[in-house]
Amino acid sequence: MKATSEKGADVSAGYTKARLAQLENMLQELRRCEEQKRQQSVESASVVVKQKLLNDQLLQIQDELAAAQTSKAKLCEEIGTLKQAKEHQAKQLSKYKIDLQAARESHAAMTKKMGELETSTWTIKQQYIRCAMHALSRLDGNIGA
């Protein structure tokens, strides 16, 4: 009888060992699943943090873009104003060049007339002197005779 009970104990011990191994495998699987779940939770938290950082960067870049667009609009407006001023100055310069050319031509004409007037005055003075000399010489001739 002893042999039977040893055999039963051996069978029972074999069953218990198999069951124990199965339970240990299940426990290891549960630990692996818990570790995987914990790792996924950490990764999920990391993704949430990265997403928040990216959203913050996006908002900052959008603000910078809006500021750059405003600055660009102001610069375009200023460029337009400067172009208008340049066009106005070009028109004024053209007008001044025409006025300067007219003044030069007028000055040249006046200088020519002044030269002609001086020549005419000199000629008249010479004629006056000749007439006066001629009249004096006639008077001298009449007085002496």
C-alpha positions as CSV (number, residue, x, y, z in Angstrom):
1,M,0.0,0.0,0.0
2,K,2.8,2.1,0.7
3,A,3.9,1.8,-2.9
4,T,0.6,3.0,-4.1
5,S,0.5,6.0,-1.9
6,E,4.0,6.9,-3.0
7,K,3.0,6.6,-6.6
8,G,-0.1,8.8,-5.9
9,A,2.1,11.3,-4.1
10,D,4.5,11.3,-7.1
11,V,1.5,11.8,-9.4
12,S,0.2,14.5,-7.1
13,A,3.6,16.1,-6.9
14,G,4.0,16.0,-10.6
15,Y,0.6,17.6,-11.1
16,T,1.4,20.3,-8.5
17,K,4.8,21.1,-10.1
18,A,3.1,21.4,-13.5
19,R,0.4,23.5,-12.1
20,L,3.0,25.6,-10.2
21,A,5.0,26.0,-13.5
22,Q,1.8,27.1,-15.3
23,L,1.0,29.6,-12.5
24,E,4.6,30.9,-12.6
25,N,4.3,31.3,-16.4
26,M,1.0,33.2,-15.9
27,L,2.6,35.4,-13.3
28,Q,5.5,36.2,-15.6
29,E,3.0,36.9,-18.4
30,L,1.1,39.3,-16.1
31,R,4.3,41.0,-15.0
32,R,5.3,41.4,-18.7
33,C,1.9,42.8,-19.5
34,E,2.1,45.2,-16.5
35,E,5.6,46.3,-17.6
36,Q,4.3,46.8,-21.2
37,K,1.3,48.7,-19.9
38,R,3.6,50.9,-17.8
39,Q,5.9,51.5,-20.7
40,Q,3.0,52.4,-22.9
41,S,1.8,54.8,-20.2
42,V,5.3,56.4,-20.1
43,E,5.4,56.7,-23.9
44,S,1.9,58.1,-23.9
45,A,2.8,60.8,-21.3
46,S,5.9,61.5,-23.4
47,V,3.8,61.9,-26.5
48,V,1.4,64.3,-24.7
49,V,4.4,66.4,-23.5
50,K,5.9,66.5,-27.0
51,Q,2.5,67.4,-28.4
52,K,2.1,70.3,-25.9
53,L,5.6,71.6,-26.7
54,L,4.9,71.4,-30.5
55,N,1.6,73.2,-30.0
56,D,3.4,75.9,-28.0
57,Q,6.0,76.2,-30.7
58,L,3.3,76.4,-33.4
59,L,1.6,79.2,-31.5
60,Q,4.9,81.1,-31.1
61,I,5.7,80.7,-34.8
62,Q,2.2,81.8,-35.7
63,D,2.6,85.0,-33.6
64,E,6.0,85.6,-35.2
65,L,4.5,85.1,-38.7
66,A,1.7,87.6,-37.9
67,A,4.3,90.1,-36.7
68,A,6.4,89.5,-39.8
69,Q,3.3,90.0,-42.0
70,T,2.5,93.2,-40.2
71,S,6.0,94.4,-40.6
72,K,6.0,93.5,-44.3
73,A,2.8,95.4,-44.8
74,K,4.3,98.5,-43.2
75,L,7.5,98.2,-45.2
76,C,5.5,97.8,-48.4
77,E,3.5,100.9,-47.5
78,E,6.7,102.8,-46.8
79,I,8.2,101.6,-50.1
80,G,5.1,102.9,-51.9
81,T,5.4,106.3,-50.2
82,L,9.2,106.5,-51.0
83,K,8.4,105.6,-54.7
84,Q,5.9,108.4,-54.9
85,A,8.3,110.8,-53.3
86,K,11.0,109.7,-55.8
87,E,8.6,110.2,-58.7
88,H,7.7,113.6,-57.4
89,Q,11.4,114.5,-57.0
90,A,12.2,113.2,-60.5
91,K,9.4,115.5,-61.9
92,Q,10.7,118.4,-59.9
93,L,14.3,117.8,-61.1
94,S,13.1,117.6,-64.7
95,K,11.3,120.9,-64.2
96,Y,14.4,122.5,-62.6
97,K,16.5,121.3,-65.5
98,I,14.2,122.9,-67.9
99,D,14.2,126.1,-65.8
100,L,18.0,126.0,-65.6
101,Q,18.3,125.6,-69.4
102,A,15.9,128.5,-69.9
103,A,17.9,130.6,-67.5
104,R,21.1,129.8,-69.2
105,E,19.7,130.6,-72.6
106,S,18.3,133.9,-71.2
107,H,21.6,134.7,-69.6
108,A,23.4,134.0,-72.9
109,A,20.9,136.3,-74.8
110,M,21.3,139.0,-72.2
111,T,25.1,138.7,-72.3
112,K,25.0,139.0,-76.1
113,K,22.7,142.0,-75.9
114,M,25.0,143.6,-73.3
115,G,27.9,143.1,-75.7
116,E,26.0,144.6,-78.5
117,L,24.9,147.5,-76.3
118,E,28.5,148.1,-75.2
119,T,29.6,148.0,-78.8
120,S,26.8,150.4,-79.8
121,T,27.7,152.7,-76.9
122,W,31.3,152.7,-77.9
123,T,30.4,153.4,-81.5
124,I,28.1,156.3,-80.5
125,K,30.8,157.7,-78.2
126,Q,33.3,157.5,-81.0
127,Q,30.9,159.3,-83.4
128,Y,30.2,161.9,-80.8
129,I,33.9,162.6,-80.2
130,R,34.4,162.8,-84.0
131,C,31.5,165.2,-84.4
132,A,32.6,167.3,-81.5
133,M,36.1,167.4,-82.9
134,H,34.8,168.3,-86.3
135,A,32.6,171.0,-84.8
136,L,35.5,172.4,-82.8
137,S,37.8,172.4,-85.8
138,R,35.1,174.3,-87.8
139,L,34.6,176.7,-85.0
140,D,38.4,177.2,-84.8
141,G,38.4,177.7,-88.6
142,N,35.6,180.2,-88.4
143,I,37.0,182.1,-85.4
144,G,40.4,182.3,-87.0
145,A,39.2,183.6,-90.3
